[in-house]
Structures are given as C-alpha cells and as structure tokens.
Amino acid sequence: MSGRVLLLGSIVGLMSAGCVSTSSVLEVGRDTYSVSATADGLRTAAAARESAYEAGRQKCKADGKRLQMVRESSERTRMNIDTTINVTFRCLAESDADYERMDIRSAPTMVIEDRRR
C-alpha cells in the first residue's frame, strides 16, 4: 500500500511541477538578440521571465559581455493558459558607451488617438 501511495504522490508532484520552455537565443541585429520563454498554466509568468533572462545572461557571459535589456513583452498563449515572455537584449562590454543604467518604465496600457483635423 505505501508503495502505491509513494508512486501516486510522485506522479502528482511531477504533474503539478509544470514546466518552462525557453527558445534558442536568436541574433536579430548587431549585438542584439531575442529569446522567448513560455510557462505552462502550472508555472508563473515570473518563472518564464527568469528563464528568458537567464538564457540571455548566459549568451552574453559566453561572449564576455553583459546583458542590457532593450524590450520585454508578455502575452497569453495556448488558449489563454500559458504565458510567453519575449525579451530583446544587447550583449555589451561594460566599457561600451551604450552600456548604461536603464530607465525602465512600463509601456502604456492605453493609447489615445486624436482624430481631429
């Protein structure tokens, strides 16, 4: 009986763990890359975000550089169950003039269009 309980507990534990799937890091421009991570419905968007940034950080570290975020977006995917985080970033040397402290602001949630002529 205890063997069945242990097996059932293990299966339930694995099913509830969920997973995060991270894409390959893609070069999209000079020193500029993109990576996406998707968390299934059992994992949080924060787990996907952490995975995407870690993949980017590892890419930059392999080049002896530092990650600087350019843009981040999130979207609900697979029937609104999963969350996908898309990160565009640059790999820059600390001595690079473009490597500077970021002034990160949230993107507007509402756009107002003025149609007056």
C-alpha positions as CSV (number, residue, x, y, z in Angstrom):
1,M,0.0,0.0,0.0
2,S,2.7,2.5,0.9
3,G,4.5,1.9,-2.4
4,R,1.3,2.9,-4.3
5,V,0.9,6.0,-2.2
6,L,4.5,6.9,-2.9
7,L,4.1,6.3,-6.6
8,L,0.9,8.3,-6.7
9,G,2.5,11.1,-4.8
10,S,5.4,11.2,-7.1
11,I,3.1,11.3,-10.2
12,V,1.0,14.1,-8.7
13,G,4.2,16.0,-7.8
14,L,5.6,15.8,-11.3
15,M,2.3,16.8,-12.9
16,S,1.9,19.9,-10.6
17,A,5.5,21.0,-11.1
18,G,4.7,22.4,-14.6
19,C,7.4,23.5,-16.9
20,V,9.0,26.4,-18.7
21,S,10.1,26.1,-22.3
22,T,12.8,28.5,-23.5
23,S,13.7,29.2,-27.1
24,S,17.2,29.4,-28.5
25,V,18.7,32.9,-28.4
26,L,18.3,34.4,-31.8
27,E,20.5,37.2,-33.3
28,V,18.3,40.0,-34.5
29,G,20.9,42.7,-35.2
30,R,24.3,43.9,-34.3
31,D,25.0,42.8,-30.7
32,T,21.2,42.4,-30.4
33,Y,19.3,39.2,-29.5
34,S,15.9,37.9,-28.8
35,V,14.7,35.0,-26.6
36,S,11.3,33.7,-25.5
37,A,10.2,31.6,-22.6
38,T,6.7,30.1,-22.1
39,A,5.4,28.9,-18.8
40,D,2.5,26.4,-18.8
41,G,-0.6,27.0,-16.8
42,L,1.0,25.4,-13.7
43,R,4.1,27.8,-13.6
44,T,4.1,31.5,-13.1
45,A,4.9,34.2,-15.6
46,A,7.8,35.1,-13.3
47,A,9.4,31.6,-13.9
48,A,9.2,32.3,-17.7
49,R,10.7,35.7,-17.3
50,E,13.5,34.4,-15.1
51,S,14.3,31.6,-17.7
52,A,14.3,34.1,-20.6
53,Y,16.7,36.5,-18.8
54,E,18.9,33.6,-17.7
55,A,19.3,32.4,-21.3
56,G,20.2,35.9,-22.3
57,R,22.6,36.3,-19.5
58,Q,24.4,33.1,-20.4
59,K,24.7,34.2,-24.0
60,C,26.3,37.5,-23.1
61,K,28.5,35.8,-20.5
62,A,29.8,33.4,-23.1
63,D,30.8,36.4,-25.2
64,G,32.5,38.1,-22.2
65,K,29.8,40.8,-22.1
66,R,26.8,42.0,-20.0
67,L,23.1,41.8,-20.8
68,Q,21.3,45.1,-21.4
69,M,17.5,44.8,-21.9
70,V,16.0,46.6,-24.8
71,R,12.4,45.5,-24.7
72,E,10.2,43.0,-22.9
73,S,6.7,41.9,-23.7
74,S,4.4,39.2,-22.4
75,E,1.4,37.5,-24.0
76,R,-1.1,34.8,-23.1
77,T,-0.7,31.8,-25.4
78,R,-2.3,28.4,-25.9
79,M,-6.0,29.2,-25.2
80,N,-5.0,31.8,-22.7
81,I,-3.5,29.2,-20.4
82,D,0.2,29.7,-20.9
83,T,2.3,32.9,-20.6
84,T,5.1,33.8,-23.0
85,I,7.7,36.3,-22.2
86,N,9.7,37.8,-25.1
87,V,12.9,39.6,-24.3
88,T,15.1,41.6,-26.7
89,F,18.5,42.5,-25.4
90,R,22.0,43.5,-26.3
91,C,25.3,42.0,-25.2
92,L,27.6,44.9,-24.4
93,A,31.0,45.3,-22.8
94,E,31.0,47.2,-19.5
95,S,33.3,49.8,-21.2
96,D,30.8,50.3,-24.1
97,A,29.3,53.8,-24.1
98,D,25.9,52.3,-24.7
99,Y,26.1,50.1,-21.6
100,E,24.4,52.4,-19.1
101,R,21.9,52.5,-16.3
102,M,18.4,51.7,-17.7
103,D,15.5,54.0,-17.0
104,I,12.8,51.3,-17.2
105,R,9.2,52.4,-17.5
106,S,6.1,50.4,-18.0
107,A,4.6,50.6,-21.5
108,P,1.3,52.5,-21.7
109,T,-1.8,50.3,-21.3
110,M,-4.0,52.7,-23.2
111,V,-3.3,54.6,-26.4
112,I,-5.5,57.7,-27.2
113,E,-5.8,58.6,-30.8
114,D,-6.6,62.2,-31.7
115,R,-8.6,62.2,-35.0
116,R,-9.3,66.0,-35.0
117,R,-8.1,67.8,-38.2
